[in-house]
Amino acid sequence: MRKYKGITFAEGITMSFADFKEQYSDLEIFKNIPEENRESELKKAYKIATHGNIKTSVKPSEETRNK
């Protein structure tokens, strides 16, 4: 599932960022974010909505750590 701060996005969203921003910027979650950070948070949500949740850190496997 594609989730961002309590919002669950449907699979296969294929809209432009401008359309995404227009549709989702009025949600309470984004209205509560300070103006200077809102655009970057909308971009994060857009990436998740269009590309899915992506892990940002990778833990080395047990096998890799023991080498």
C-alpha positions in Angstrom: 0.0 0.0 0.0 1.1 3.5 -0.7 0.8 5.5 2.6 1.9 8.9 3.7 1.1 10.2 7.2 -2.3 8.5 7.4 -3.2 9.0 3.7 -3.6 5.8 1.7 -3.2 6.3 -2.0 -4.6 4.0 -4.7 -2.3 2.1 -6.9 -1.5 3.5 -10.3 -1.9 7.2 -9.7 -0.6 8.9 -12.8 -1.2 12.6 -12.5 1.2 15.6 -12.7 2.5 17.2 -9.5 0.4 20.3 -10.3 -2.8 18.2 -10.4 -1.7 16.3 -7.2 -1.1 19.6 -5.4 -4.4 21.0 -6.4 -6.3 17.9 -5.3 -4.5 17.2 -2.0 -3.1 20.5 -0.7 -6.5 21.3 1.0 -6.3 18.2 3.2 -5.9 18.9 6.9 -2.6 17.1 7.1 -1.0 19.6 4.7 -2.7 22.6 6.1 -1.1 21.9 9.5 2.4 21.9 8.0 4.1 25.3 8.1 4.0 27.2 4.7 7.8 27.0 4.2 7.7 23.1 4.5 4.4 22.4 2.8 5.7 22.2 -0.8 8.5 19.7 0.1 6.0 17.6 2.0 3.6 17.6 -0.9 6.5 16.5 -3.1 7.2 13.6 -0.8 3.6 12.6 -0.8 3.5 12.8 -4.6 6.5 10.6 -5.0 4.9 8.0 -2.7 1.6 8.2 -4.5 3.1 7.8 -7.9 6.1 5.5 -7.2 5.2 3.8 -3.9 6.8 3.7 -0.5 10.5 3.5 -0.9 12.8 2.6 1.9 15.4 5.3 2.4 17.9 3.2 4.5 19.1 -0.3 4.0 20.4 -2.4 6.9 23.2 -4.7 6.0 22.2 -8.4 6.2 23.6 -10.7 8.8 25.8 -12.4 6.2 27.3 -9.0 5.0 28.1 -7.9 8.6 30.0 -11.1 9.3 32.4 -10.8 6.4 
